[in-house]
Structure formats: structure tokens, C-alpha cells
Amino acid sequence: MKNLNVNRSPLFYVGDKYKLVSEIKAYFPSTIRQFVEPFVGGGSVYLNVEAENYLLNDINEYVIGIHRMLLSYLGKEKKFFADVENLINLYGLSFSYKEDRVPQALKSQFVKTYFAKYNKEAYAKMRADYNKGNCSDSLLLYLLLIYGFNRMIRFNSKGDFNLPVGNVDFNQNTVNALNSYFRLNSHKRTHWTALDFEDFFKSLNLNEQDLVYLDPPYLITFSEYNKLWNPDTERRLLRLLNTFNTQGIRFAISNVTHYKGKVNDIFIEWSKQYNSHSIKSNYISFHDNTIKQFNEVLVTNF
Ligand SMILES: C[S@@+](CC[C@H](N)C(=O)[O-])C[C@H]1O[C@@H](n2cnc3c(N)ncnc32)[C@H](O)[C@@H]1O
């Protein structure tokens, strides 16, 4: 079902909150001074929340780099789309937003995978150029994400972006998400950092009019960024939230308590002292591509 009043982030982030943001937002206070997101990812939540300003952070500097790059084009959106088109043409990628470049013969032969077939070599060249440039070009990285496998960002141990081509391209959905992103950010005051959540919080001065929304990696599910998470980081985070609570700072944290027979006891025990709201959702696992019922919650201290 289409989520009519919700704007999807143009990062199409794995595990984003796009489908759940209306449900989650319903628990938020009606006025928020600073909206604080230590695990902002693609930004699907802050984009859809009204506040006076936004303090946004993620440990992944590449993700923050893409946000910063996009925001550097605010007010210059035409230039953004022109720069994108130049790169698409330079590498010879498909561009279904503008025109159908894939020959009929390829479409008939590879009915479901013709974008991947068409873009394979151009994508490999773009990826090699990105890696040669020390991974510093966030616009090129954004295009690698848009044309790449499952629209993910992944680097190998040598620090090279290493995902293969995907079966998608720069299409109408991408343009819609980008236009919404530019439109929404044009009247938001955002401040971005790429820190571990604990360092991020050290730099802040919060009060009871603020809201901290947290969507950390989930201890018991699977995704690329969950590799960064373990029971110690989970405990470290939950202890911090107890401190916020004693200081009168409001927080709301998303998490998964049950998944495929696994149970997050650390979180469940901790959450008993606060308000737990069940969030109805389906979870599509990147590993097996099946939809499994699982138990997602939003825990608030207000
Ligand atoms: C579930 S995702 C957030 C998704 C986001 N709500 C959205 O809608 O796109 C969790 C994020 O936490 C980040 N992360 C992991 N460990 C972190 C840490 N120690 N400090 C800050 N961010 C971290 C990951 O890079 C990832 O982007």
C-alpha cells in the first residue's frame, strides 16, 4: 500500500522506517524543539517530523557524506539533476527517468534482469573510478547506490566499495524522493555529524523540550550495520537512556524484541521501566528475501 503522506528518503536505506514512520510519529509529542537522531541512516524519520531544528548523526561517514552532498545542492536542484545526468551519460548508464535506453532484444532475453545486464560494464567503470578517487566523491557514491545491488552501501576490508550492479536505475521514484528531500530540507535547520552515538551525545546540550529518537541496529536481526552492534553497545546505549530519563529528557527508541525464535532479553528487561508500544510491521530480510512476522516495539519515557 502506498504511504501517501510519508516521504521516502532518496537513500532508500536498508531497514529504513519509511513504512512505519506514521505509526511511530503518532507517539511523538506535538511540539519538539530539537529533534535528535543518533542513528539517522537514510533519514526517513527526521524528514517526516516537524521540529525547530534537527541534530542528526550516524557512525557511517559515507552516509553522512551523501546527506551533506545532497544538501549542498539546496536551492540549486537544477544543477544537481544536470550533474547527475552528465555522469549518467559519461558512463553510459540507463536513465529510465528520462528515456528508455535498453534495447528491446535485451529486454526480451533478460525479462527481469535487463537493467543489470545493460548497466554491468558502465557500473564497474564508475565503481573503479570511485575507488581510485579515494572514495571521496559522494555524488558518485550516490549513483553507485542508486544503480547498485539492493541499493546498499558496502565496503570491503581494503576500503573499496564492493557491491555489484543492481537491477534498478535512476527512475521516477528516485526523482520523486530527491524532490521531496530537497523540498522538506529547504525549511529544516539540520546539523550533521558522523560519530559514535556516545561521542555525539557528549557534544549536545539537551532539555525537556527536545526529543531523542533512536533507531539503533537490532541485536537479533541481520543487516550490514548490525555487525557494528553487540550486547555491550546495547547496554551502553540503554544506560545512557536511563541518564536522560533522570534528566527529564524525552526519548523514543525503536527495537525488535523477537525475531525468528530469537529474543532480545537485554532490551525487554530494560524496557519494563518505561512505556512499550507494539508496532505492527513486516520485516523483509535481505538474506532470505522472505517476509517474516516479528515483534517490533517503540519504547518511550513519556
Ligand atoms: C536501523 S539503521 C537506522 C535507519 C534509519 N532509521 C532510517 O530510516 O533510514 C541503524 C543505523 O545505526 C548506525 N550505527 C551503527 N552503530 C552506530 C554507533 N555506534 N553510533 C552511531 N550510529 C551507529 C548504522 O550506520 C545505521 O545507519
PDBQT file of the ligand as one rigid body, heavy atoms in Angstrom, charges set to zero:
ROOT
HETATM    1  C1  LIG A 401      18.424   0.785  11.744  1.00  0.00    +0.000 C 
HETATM    2  S1  LIG A 401      19.591   1.866  10.989  1.00  0.00    +0.000 S 
HETATM    3  C2  LIG A 401      18.751   3.408  11.028  1.00  0.00    +0.000 C 
HETATM    4  C3  LIG A 401      17.770   3.552   9.886  1.00  0.00    +0.000 C 
HETATM    5  C4  LIG A 401      17.028   4.879   9.849  1.00  0.00    +0.000 C 
HETATM    6  N1  LIG A 401      16.049   4.984  10.939  1.00  0.00    +0.000 N 
HETATM    7  C5  LIG A 401      16.298   5.100   8.524  1.00  0.00    +0.000 C 
HETATM    8  O1  LIG A 401      15.070   5.244   8.499  1.00  0.00    +0.000 OA
HETATM    9  O2  LIG A 401      16.985   5.111   7.477  1.00  0.00    +0.000 OA
HETATM   10  C6  LIG A 401      20.836   1.972  12.219  1.00  0.00    +0.000 C 
HETATM   11  C7  LIG A 401      21.977   2.949  11.920  1.00  0.00    +0.000 C 
HETATM   12  O3  LIG A 401      22.848   2.989  13.049  1.00  0.00    +0.000 OA
HETATM   13  C8  LIG A 401      24.171   3.289  12.584  1.00  0.00    +0.000 C 
HETATM   14  N2  LIG A 401      25.120   2.915  13.667  1.00  0.00    +0.000 N 
HETATM   15  C9  LIG A 401      25.595   1.689  13.998  1.00  0.00    +0.000 A 
HETATM   16  N3  LIG A 401      26.396   1.753  15.086  1.00  0.00    +0.000 NA
HETATM   17  C10 LIG A 401      26.434   3.057  15.464  1.00  0.00    +0.000 A 
HETATM   18  C11 LIG A 401      27.070   3.765  16.537  1.00  0.00    +0.000 A 
HETATM   19  N4  LIG A 401      27.850   3.127  17.425  1.00  0.00    +0.000 N 
HETATM   20  N5  LIG A 401      26.864   5.096  16.644  1.00  0.00    +0.000 NA
HETATM   21  C12 LIG A 401      26.088   5.763  15.749  1.00  0.00    +0.000 A 
HETATM   22  N6  LIG A 401      25.463   5.136  14.697  1.00  0.00    +0.000 NA
HETATM   23  C13 LIG A 401      25.622   3.805  14.559  1.00  0.00    +0.000 A 
HETATM   24  C14 LIG A 401      24.278   2.488  11.312  1.00  0.00    +0.000 C 
HETATM   25  O4  LIG A 401      25.275   3.021  10.455  1.00  0.00    +0.000 OA
HETATM   26  C15 LIG A 401      22.859   2.607  10.729  1.00  0.00    +0.000 C 
HETATM   27  O5  LIG A 401      22.771   3.644   9.795  1.00  0.00    +0.000 OA
ENDROOT
TORSDOF 0
